[in-house]
Amino acid sequence: MNKSGQILAHSFKIAEGSATCGAQLDAAVDLPASGSYIDVSGYERVHILAKFGTIHGSDAPVLEPKCSDAADGTLDQIDSDLAHTAAADDDQEWVAWTIEVAKLPEDHHFLAVDVTGGATNGSYAEVFFLLEGLSLPVTQTTAVLPSASQYEYCG
């Protein structure tokens, strides 16, 4: 570890939940979509960040991290207390979850955020996963965080 503290890009693998910046929420689509659930095996904790854009006054979208036994498997509830219901006045607010991988069911090491509730009138959010590495530095996906986009001014 650097004497100055952690380097984000070395300590956390960054994975995208949303396909695009400011994605419109759809109660029929998980973040990320089935087939692309995030494999968290080999990580100690996962921090999930969601930033709401505009929440339509008629919507009440619910975001809930869930787990599966495959990248395209059925999502199972981790704990009902993890569900967050957005209100119309939650525009531009963040939601953060921390999940300890060892607490997940033994064969359920794929994560996604399940979108339910009212999300049909034009509500938006972005979702990011920060996977806390057991060994450092973590390997970043070049398409998400290329080395040319990582900066450090430390020590």
mmCIF file of the C-alpha atoms, coordinates in Angstrom:
data_MODEL
# 
_entry.id   MODEL 
# 
loop_
_atom_site.group_PDB 
_atom_site.id 
_atom_site.type_symbol 
_atom_site.label_atom_id 
_atom_site.label_alt_id 
_atom_site.label_comp_id 
_atom_site.label_asym_id 
_atom_site.label_entity_id 
_atom_site.label_seq_id 
_atom_site.pdbx_PDB_ins_code 
_atom_site.Cartn_x 
_atom_site.Cartn_y 
_atom_site.Cartn_z 
_atom_site.occupancy 
_atom_site.B_iso_or_equiv 
_atom_site.pdbx_formal_charge 
_atom_site.auth_seq_id 
_atom_site.auth_comp_id 
_atom_site.auth_asym_id 
_atom_site.auth_atom_id 
_atom_site.pdbx_PDB_model_num 
ATOM 1   C CA . MET A 1 1   ? 0.000   0.000   0.000   1.00 0.00 ? 1   MET A CA 1 
ATOM 2   C CA . ASN A 1 2   ? 1.199   3.480   -0.836  1.00 0.00 ? 2   ASN A CA 1 
ATOM 3   C CA . LYS A 1 3   ? 2.274   5.532   2.202   1.00 0.00 ? 3   LYS A CA 1 
ATOM 4   C CA . SER A 1 4   ? -0.152  8.237   1.108   1.00 0.00 ? 4   SER A CA 1 
ATOM 5   C CA . GLY A 1 5   ? -3.159  5.909   1.195   1.00 0.00 ? 5   GLY A CA 1 
ATOM 6   C CA . GLN A 1 6   ? -5.152  3.836   -1.243  1.00 0.00 ? 6   GLN A CA 1 
ATOM 7   C CA . ILE A 1 7   ? -5.080  4.376   -4.984  1.00 0.00 ? 7   ILE A CA 1 
ATOM 8   C CA . LEU A 1 8   ? -8.645  3.833   -6.191  1.00 0.00 ? 8   LEU A CA 1 
ATOM 9   C CA . ALA A 1 9   ? -7.704  2.181   -9.497  1.00 0.00 ? 9   ALA A CA 1 
ATOM 10  C CA . HIS A 1 10  ? -5.317  -0.221  -7.686  1.00 0.00 ? 10  HIS A CA 1 
ATOM 11  C CA . SER A 1 11  ? -7.699  -1.117  -4.849  1.00 0.00 ? 11  SER A CA 1 
ATOM 12  C CA . PHE A 1 12  ? -11.084 -1.431  -6.559  1.00 0.00 ? 12  PHE A CA 1 
ATOM 13  C CA . LYS A 1 13  ? -12.044 -2.994  -9.854  1.00 0.00 ? 13  LYS A CA 1 
ATOM 14  C CA . ILE A 1 14  ? -14.634 -0.734  -11.464 1.00 0.00 ? 14  ILE A CA 1 
ATOM 15  C CA . ALA A 1 15  ? -17.551 -2.411  -13.241 1.00 0.00 ? 15  ALA A CA 1 
ATOM 16  C CA . GLU A 1 16  ? -20.464 -0.720  -14.961 1.00 0.00 ? 16  GLU A CA 1 
ATOM 17  C CA . GLY A 1 17  ? -24.029 -1.552  -14.097 1.00 0.00 ? 17  GLY A CA 1 
ATOM 18  C CA . SER A 1 18  ? -25.627 0.869   -16.541 1.00 0.00 ? 18  SER A CA 1 
ATOM 19  C CA . ALA A 1 19  ? -25.080 0.410   -20.256 1.00 0.00 ? 19  ALA A CA 1 
ATOM 20  C CA . THR A 1 20  ? -25.019 4.166   -20.832 1.00 0.00 ? 20  THR A CA 1 
ATOM 21  C CA . CYS A 1 21  ? -24.575 7.290   -18.740 1.00 0.00 ? 21  CYS A CA 1 
ATOM 22  C CA . GLY A 1 22  ? -27.897 8.367   -17.304 1.00 0.00 ? 22  GLY A CA 1 
ATOM 23  C CA . ALA A 1 23  ? -29.763 5.246   -18.423 1.00 0.00 ? 23  ALA A CA 1 
ATOM 24  C CA . GLN A 1 24  ? -33.534 5.347   -18.344 1.00 0.00 ? 24  GLN A CA 1 
ATOM 25  C CA . LEU A 1 25  ? -34.770 2.918   -15.708 1.00 0.00 ? 25  LEU A CA 1 
ATOM 26  C CA . ASP A 1 26  ? -36.923 0.032   -16.850 1.00 0.00 ? 26  ASP A CA 1 
ATOM 27  C CA . ALA A 1 27  ? -38.553 -2.345  -14.365 1.00 0.00 ? 27  ALA A CA 1 
ATOM 28  C CA . ALA A 1 28  ? -37.958 -5.201  -16.820 1.00 0.00 ? 28  ALA A CA 1 
ATOM 29  C CA . VAL A 1 29  ? -34.179 -4.675  -17.079 1.00 0.00 ? 29  VAL A CA 1 
ATOM 30  C CA . ASP A 1 30  ? -31.568 -5.461  -14.422 1.00 0.00 ? 30  ASP A CA 1 
ATOM 31  C CA . LEU A 1 31  ? -28.382 -3.407  -14.101 1.00 0.00 ? 31  LEU A CA 1 
ATOM 32  C CA . PRO A 1 32  ? -26.330 -4.828  -15.702 1.00 0.00 ? 32  PRO A CA 1 
ATOM 33  C CA . ALA A 1 33  ? -28.585 -6.893  -17.950 1.00 0.00 ? 33  ALA A CA 1 
ATOM 34  C CA . SER A 1 34  ? -28.851 -10.667 -17.619 1.00 0.00 ? 34  SER A CA 1 
ATOM 35  C CA . GLY A 1 35  ? -25.822 -12.354 -19.126 1.00 0.00 ? 35  GLY A CA 1 
ATOM 36  C CA . SER A 1 36  ? -23.584 -9.594  -17.783 1.00 0.00 ? 36  SER A CA 1 
ATOM 37  C CA . TYR A 1 37  ? -24.109 -9.915  -14.029 1.00 0.00 ? 37  TYR A CA 1 
ATOM 38  C CA . ILE A 1 38  ? -20.952 -8.938  -12.114 1.00 0.00 ? 38  ILE A CA 1 
ATOM 39  C CA . ASP A 1 39  ? -18.767 -11.843 -10.931 1.00 0.00 ? 39  ASP A CA 1 
ATOM 40  C CA . VAL A 1 40  ? -17.642 -10.914 -7.416  1.00 0.00 ? 40  VAL A CA 1 
ATOM 41  C CA . SER A 1 41  ? -15.780 -14.129 -6.607  1.00 0.00 ? 41  SER A CA 1 
ATOM 42  C CA . GLY A 1 42  ? -12.242 -13.299 -5.562  1.00 0.00 ? 42  GLY A CA 1 
ATOM 43  C CA . TYR A 1 43  ? -13.265 -10.010 -3.953  1.00 0.00 ? 43  TYR A CA 1 
ATOM 44  C CA . GLU A 1 44  ? -13.780 -9.211  -0.278  1.00 0.00 ? 44  GLU A CA 1 
ATOM 45  C CA . ARG A 1 45  ? -16.512 -6.607  -0.583  1.00 0.00 ? 45  ARG A CA 1 
ATOM 46  C CA . VAL A 1 46  ? -18.510 -4.937  -3.301  1.00 0.00 ? 46  VAL A CA 1 
ATOM 47  C CA . HIS A 1 47  ? -19.590 -1.322  -3.094  1.00 0.00 ? 47  HIS A CA 1 
ATOM 48  C CA . ILE A 1 48  ? -22.486 -0.448  -5.368  1.00 0.00 ? 48  ILE A CA 1 
ATOM 49  C CA . LEU A 1 49  ? -23.155 3.187   -6.168  1.00 0.00 ? 49  LEU A CA 1 
ATOM 50  C CA . ALA A 1 50  ? -26.271 4.444   -7.895  1.00 0.00 ? 50  ALA A CA 1 
ATOM 51  C CA . LYS A 1 51  ? -26.778 8.057   -8.865  1.00 0.00 ? 51  LYS A CA 1 
ATOM 52  C CA . PHE A 1 52  ? -30.248 9.136   -9.780  1.00 0.00 ? 52  PHE A CA 1 
ATOM 53  C CA . GLY A 1 53  ? -30.821 11.613  -12.546 1.00 0.00 ? 53  GLY A CA 1 
ATOM 54  C CA . THR A 1 54  ? -34.355 12.887  -12.954 1.00 0.00 ? 54  THR A CA 1 
ATOM 55  C CA . ILE A 1 55  ? -37.054 10.895  -11.176 1.00 0.00 ? 55  ILE A CA 1 
ATOM 56  C CA . HIS A 1 56  ? -40.431 11.401  -12.831 1.00 0.00 ? 56  HIS A CA 1 
ATOM 57  C CA . GLY A 1 57  ? -43.109 12.595  -10.390 1.00 0.00 ? 57  GLY A CA 1 
ATOM 58  C CA . SER A 1 58  ? -45.299 9.582   -11.227 1.00 0.00 ? 58  SER A CA 1 
ATOM 59  C CA . ASP A 1 59  ? -42.514 7.024   -10.693 1.00 0.00 ? 59  ASP A CA 1 
ATOM 60  C CA . ALA A 1 60  ? -41.231 5.312   -7.546  1.00 0.00 ? 60  ALA A CA 1 
ATOM 61  C CA . PRO A 1 61  ? -38.425 3.085   -8.855  1.00 0.00 ? 61  PRO A CA 1 
ATOM 62  C CA . VAL A 1 62  ? -36.970 0.509   -6.494  1.00 0.00 ? 62  VAL A CA 1 
ATOM 63  C CA . LEU A 1 63  ? -33.304 -0.489  -6.798  1.00 0.00 ? 63  LEU A CA 1 
ATOM 64  C CA . GLU A 1 64  ? -32.212 -3.646  -4.980  1.00 0.00 ? 64  GLU A CA 1 
ATOM 65  C CA . PRO A 1 65  ? -28.932 -5.556  -5.232  1.00 0.00 ? 65  PRO A CA 1 
ATOM 66  C CA . LYS A 1 66  ? -29.557 -9.258  -5.824  1.00 0.00 ? 66  LYS A CA 1 
ATOM 67  C CA . CYS A 1 67  ? -27.350 -12.296 -6.396  1.00 0.00 ? 67  CYS A CA 1 
ATOM 68  C CA . SER A 1 68  ? -27.318 -15.259 -8.761  1.00 0.00 ? 68  SER A CA 1 
ATOM 69  C CA . ASP A 1 69  ? -25.394 -18.468 -9.374  1.00 0.00 ? 69  ASP A CA 1 
ATOM 70  C CA . ALA A 1 70  ? -24.615 -17.489 -12.986 1.00 0.00 ? 70  ALA A CA 1 
ATOM 71  C CA . ALA A 1 71  ? -24.036 -14.390 -15.108 1.00 0.00 ? 71  ALA A CA 1 
ATOM 72  C CA . ASP A 1 72  ? -27.429 -15.037 -16.714 1.00 0.00 ? 72  ASP A CA 1 
ATOM 73  C CA . GLY A 1 73  ? -29.160 -16.838 -13.836 1.00 0.00 ? 73  GLY A CA 1 
ATOM 74  C CA . THR A 1 74  ? -32.226 -16.004 -11.801 1.00 0.00 ? 74  THR A CA 1 
ATOM 75  C CA . LEU A 1 75  ? -31.621 -13.171 -9.342  1.00 0.00 ? 75  LEU A CA 1 
ATOM 76  C CA . ASP A 1 76  ? -32.308 -14.042 -5.711  1.00 0.00 ? 76  ASP A CA 1 
ATOM 77  C CA . GLN A 1 77  ? -32.909 -11.604 -2.887  1.00 0.00 ? 77  GLN A CA 1 
ATOM 78  C CA . ILE A 1 78  ? -29.956 -11.005 -0.560  1.00 0.00 ? 78  ILE A CA 1 
ATOM 79  C CA . ASP A 1 79  ? -31.893 -9.099  2.114   1.00 0.00 ? 79  ASP A CA 1 
ATOM 80  C CA . SER A 1 80  ? -35.111 -7.096  1.767   1.00 0.00 ? 80  SER A CA 1 
ATOM 81  C CA . ASP A 1 81  ? -33.513 -4.267  3.784   1.00 0.00 ? 81  ASP A CA 1 
ATOM 82  C CA . LEU A 1 82  ? -31.251 -3.551  0.780   1.00 0.00 ? 82  LEU A CA 1 
ATOM 83  C CA . ALA A 1 83  ? -34.160 -2.299  -1.375  1.00 0.00 ? 83  ALA A CA 1 
ATOM 84  C CA . HIS A 1 84  ? -34.173 1.472   -1.937  1.00 0.00 ? 84  HIS A CA 1 
ATOM 85  C CA . THR A 1 85  ? -37.296 3.206   -3.194  1.00 0.00 ? 85  THR A CA 1 
ATOM 86  C CA . ALA A 1 86  ? -36.622 6.518   -4.927  1.00 0.00 ? 86  ALA A CA 1 
ATOM 87  C CA . ALA A 1 87  ? -38.981 9.424   -4.431  1.00 0.00 ? 87  ALA A CA 1 
ATOM 88  C CA . ALA A 1 88  ? -39.729 12.138  -6.976  1.00 0.00 ? 88  ALA A CA 1 
ATOM 89  C CA . ASP A 1 89  ? -37.507 14.555  -5.024  1.00 0.00 ? 89  ASP A CA 1 
ATOM 90  C CA . ASP A 1 90  ? -34.459 12.228  -5.132  1.00 0.00 ? 90  ASP A CA 1 
ATOM 91  C CA . ASP A 1 91  ? -33.138 13.852  -8.337  1.00 0.00 ? 91  ASP A CA 1 
ATOM 92  C CA . GLN A 1 92  ? -29.304 13.838  -8.405  1.00 0.00 ? 92  GLN A CA 1 
ATOM 93  C CA . GLU A 1 93  ? -29.021 11.834  -5.150  1.00 0.00 ? 93  GLU A CA 1 
ATOM 94  C CA . TRP A 1 94  ? -26.681 8.888   -4.600  1.00 0.00 ? 94  TRP A CA 1 
ATOM 95  C CA . VAL A 1 95  ? -27.432 5.508   -3.003  1.00 0.00 ? 95  VAL A CA 1 
ATOM 96  C CA . ALA A 1 96  ? -24.597 3.310   -1.702  1.00 0.00 ? 96  ALA A CA 1 
ATOM 97  C CA . TRP A 1 97  ? -24.547 -0.351  -0.710  1.00 0.00 ? 97  TRP A CA 1 
ATOM 98  C CA . THR A 1 98  ? -21.666 -2.401  0.706   1.00 0.00 ? 98  THR A CA 1 
ATOM 99  C CA . ILE A 1 99  ? -21.951 -6.168  0.414   1.00 0.00 ? 99  ILE A CA 1 
ATOM 100 C CA . GLU A 1 100 ? -19.511 -8.606  1.999   1.00 0.00 ? 100 GLU A CA 1 
ATOM 101 C CA . VAL A 1 101 ? -18.994 -11.363 -0.567  1.00 0.00 ? 101 VAL A CA 1 
ATOM 102 C CA . ALA A 1 102 ? -18.483 -14.065 2.128   1.00 0.00 ? 102 ALA A CA 1 
ATOM 103 C CA . LYS A 1 103 ? -22.060 -13.434 3.364   1.00 0.00 ? 103 LYS A CA 1 
ATOM 104 C CA . LEU A 1 104 ? -23.602 -14.337 -0.013  1.00 0.00 ? 104 LEU A CA 1 
ATOM 105 C CA . PRO A 1 105 ? -24.940 -17.892 -0.495  1.00 0.00 ? 105 PRO A CA 1 
ATOM 106 C CA . GLU A 1 106 ? -22.033 -20.194 -1.390  1.00 0.00 ? 106 GLU A CA 1 
ATOM 107 C CA . ASP A 1 107 ? -22.722 -20.489 -5.119  1.00 0.00 ? 107 ASP A CA 1 
ATOM 108 C CA . HIS A 1 108 ? -24.259 -17.011 -5.632  1.00 0.00 ? 108 HIS A CA 1 
ATOM 109 C CA . HIS A 1 109 ? -21.310 -14.787 -6.536  1.00 0.00 ? 109 HIS A CA 1 
ATOM 110 C CA . PHE A 1 110 ? -22.871 -12.838 -9.423  1.00 0.00 ? 110 PHE A CA 1 
ATOM 111 C CA . LEU A 1 111 ? -24.496 -9.497  -8.583  1.00 0.00 ? 111 LEU A CA 1 
ATOM 112 C CA . ALA A 1 112 ? -26.870 -7.102  -10.303 1.00 0.00 ? 112 ALA A CA 1 
ATOM 113 C CA . VAL A 1 113 ? -29.234 -4.350  -9.259  1.00 0.00 ? 113 VAL A CA 1 
ATOM 114 C CA . ASP A 1 114 ? -32.846 -5.342  -9.808  1.00 0.00 ? 114 ASP A CA 1 
ATOM 115 C CA . VAL A 1 115 ? -35.109 -2.489  -10.929 1.00 0.00 ? 115 VAL A CA 1 
ATOM 116 C CA . THR A 1 116 ? -38.760 -2.768  -9.933  1.00 0.00 ? 116 THR A CA 1 
ATOM 117 C CA . GLY A 1 117 ? -41.597 -0.461  -8.934  1.00 0.00 ? 117 GLY A CA 1 
ATOM 118 C CA . GLY A 1 118 ? -42.831 2.445   -10.988 1.00 0.00 ? 118 GLY A CA 1 
ATOM 119 C CA . ALA A 1 119 ? -40.201 3.197   -13.610 1.00 0.00 ? 119 ALA A CA 1 
ATOM 120 C CA . THR A 1 120 ? -42.193 3.771   -16.771 1.00 0.00 ? 120 THR A CA 1 
ATOM 121 C CA . ASN A 1 121 ? -42.459 7.539   -17.151 1.00 0.00 ? 121 ASN A CA 1 
ATOM 122 C CA . GLY A 1 122 ? -38.834 8.553   -17.657 1.00 0.00 ? 122 GLY A CA 1 
ATOM 123 C CA . SER A 1 123 ? -36.698 8.138   -14.526 1.00 0.00 ? 123 SER A CA 1 
ATOM 124 C CA . TYR A 1 124 ? -32.931 7.886   -14.833 1.00 0.00 ? 124 TYR A CA 1 
ATOM 125 C CA . ALA A 1 125 ? -29.966 6.466   -12.916 1.00 0.00 ? 125 ALA A CA 1 
ATOM 126 C CA . GLU A 1 126 ? -26.416 5.221   -13.321 1.00 0.00 ? 126 GLU A CA 1 
ATOM 127 C CA . VAL A 1 127 ? -25.035 2.232   -11.424 1.00 0.00 ? 127 VAL A CA 1 
ATOM 128 C CA . PHE A 1 128 ? -21.378 1.415   -10.700 1.00 0.00 ? 128 PHE A CA 1 
ATOM 129 C CA . PHE A 1 129 ? -19.800 -1.513  -8.896  1.00 0.00 ? 129 PHE A CA 1 
ATOM 130 C CA . LEU A 1 130 ? -16.514 -1.093  -6.997  1.00 0.00 ? 130 LEU A CA 1 
ATOM 131 C CA . LEU A 1 131 ? -15.054 -4.527  -6.287  1.00 0.00 ? 131 LEU A CA 1 
ATOM 132 C CA . GLU A 1 132 ? -12.663 -4.426  -3.332  1.00 0.00 ? 132 GLU A CA 1 
ATOM 133 C CA . GLY A 1 133 ? -9.703  -6.622  -4.217  1.00 0.00 ? 133 GLY A CA 1 
ATOM 134 C CA . LEU A 1 134 ? -8.271  -9.355  -1.987  1.00 0.00 ? 134 LEU A CA 1 
ATOM 135 C CA . SER A 1 135 ? -4.927  -8.945  -3.723  1.00 0.00 ? 135 SER A CA 1 
ATOM 136 C CA . LEU A 1 136 ? -3.578  -5.675  -5.040  1.00 0.00 ? 136 LEU A CA 1 
ATOM 137 C CA . PRO A 1 137 ? -3.375  -4.149  -7.517  1.00 0.00 ? 137 PRO A CA 1 
ATOM 138 C CA . VAL A 1 138 ? -6.647  -5.246  -9.069  1.00 0.00 ? 138 VAL A CA 1 
ATOM 139 C CA . THR A 1 139 ? -6.854  -5.684  -12.832 1.00 0.00 ? 139 THR A CA 1 
ATOM 140 C CA . GLN A 1 140 ? -9.093  -3.137  -14.522 1.00 0.00 ? 140 GLN A CA 1 
ATOM 141 C CA . THR A 1 141 ? -11.146 -3.835  -17.620 1.00 0.00 ? 141 THR A CA 1 
ATOM 142 C CA . THR A 1 142 ? -9.463  -1.736  -20.306 1.00 0.00 ? 142 THR A CA 1 
ATOM 143 C CA . ALA A 1 143 ? -12.768 -0.714  -21.904 1.00 0.00 ? 143 ALA A CA 1 
ATOM 144 C CA . VAL A 1 144 ? -13.989 0.678   -18.555 1.00 0.00 ? 144 VAL A CA 1 
ATOM 145 C CA . LEU A 1 145 ? -10.803 2.162   -17.045 1.00 0.00 ? 145 LEU A CA 1 
ATOM 146 C CA . PRO A 1 146 ? -7.767  2.099   -19.358 1.00 0.00 ? 146 PRO A CA 1 
ATOM 147 C CA . SER A 1 147 ? -4.370  2.743   -17.785 1.00 0.00 ? 147 SER A CA 1 
ATOM 148 C CA . ALA A 1 148 ? -4.087  5.997   -19.770 1.00 0.00 ? 148 ALA A CA 1 
ATOM 149 C CA . SER A 1 149 ? -7.103  7.276   -17.798 1.00 0.00 ? 149 SER A CA 1 
ATOM 150 C CA . GLN A 1 150 ? -5.641  6.546   -14.343 1.00 0.00 ? 150 GLN A CA 1 
ATOM 151 C CA . TYR A 1 151 ? -3.922  9.430   -12.593 1.00 0.00 ? 151 TYR A CA 1 
ATOM 152 C CA . GLU A 1 152 ? -2.090  9.621   -9.278  1.00 0.00 ? 152 GLU A CA 1 
ATOM 153 C CA . TYR A 1 153 ? -0.661  12.619  -7.454  1.00 0.00 ? 153 TYR A CA 1 
ATOM 154 C CA . CYS A 1 154 ? 0.500   11.126  -4.168  1.00 0.00 ? 154 CYS A CA 1 
ATOM 155 C CA . GLY A 1 155 ? 3.376   10.883  -1.754  1.00 0.00 ? 155 GLY A CA 1 
# 
